[in-house]
Amino acid sequence: MERYKARLVAKGFTQQEGLDFTDTFSPVAKLTTVKTLLAISAVKGWHLVQLDVNNAFLNGDLHEEVYMQLPQGFHSNKGNVICKLNKSLYGLKQASRQWNAKFCSVIKQLGFKQSKADYSLFTRKFNNTFIALVEYVDDILIASNNVQEVEALKVSLDQHFKLKDLGGLKYFLGLEIARSVKGITLCQRKYALEILKDAGMSACKPSKIPMEQNLKLSKFQGNC
């Protein structure tokens, strides 16, 4: 156990469309985009860095009027009062969309252009420096040929959002990434082990084939 966390969450299931929320869709990075960026980085020897945004959804701006009950343990002497949310909150139906809109506006202010093929991909080219950034909710992948520009980008983003610098890329979207002089290797061993753990099959013996050996099937057995 690393730490305990508590989070105040709004009851988004009580929201009414057109009243306190409108759009909810938020794009996420395509796995094809991530793999393509990794392939280009392997060929060109680009630096790969991963960032994580702390409490990402709390950075979104609300355009609708949203109210919620007082949290447990919070009392007021003014009688029956409620809270009016000035910022986005976890649990709201529009929380992910508002965070994405906030991030896109900030990253565009820093000179990045948004890709039309994948709206979660942003690129910036200046002289001989190239930076590509991929956003997947609160996970950020950065690839660049200039490590100094990457550090400057971290500082700029940290001024708007509280970031967690995870260093060189190791895990991203269930992919285990290992880099060597020969290139980049992708592996989903960690992801597969998590699936086995969730299914309660961690102690099962591995098998080379997906079915029982020497099994004889008959058309007269089983349900048609």
ABEGO torsion letter per residue (X at the ends): XABBBBBBBBBAAABBBGAABBBABBBBBBAAAAAAAAAAAAAAGBBBBBBBBBGAAAABBBABBBBBBBBBGBBBAAEBBBBBBABBBBGBAAAAAAAAAAAAAAAAAAGBBBBAABAABBBBBBEABBBBBBBBEABBBBBBABAAAAAAAAAAAAAABBBBBAEBBABBGGBBBBBBAAEBBBBAAAAAAAAAAAAGAAABBBBABABBBGBBBBAABEBX
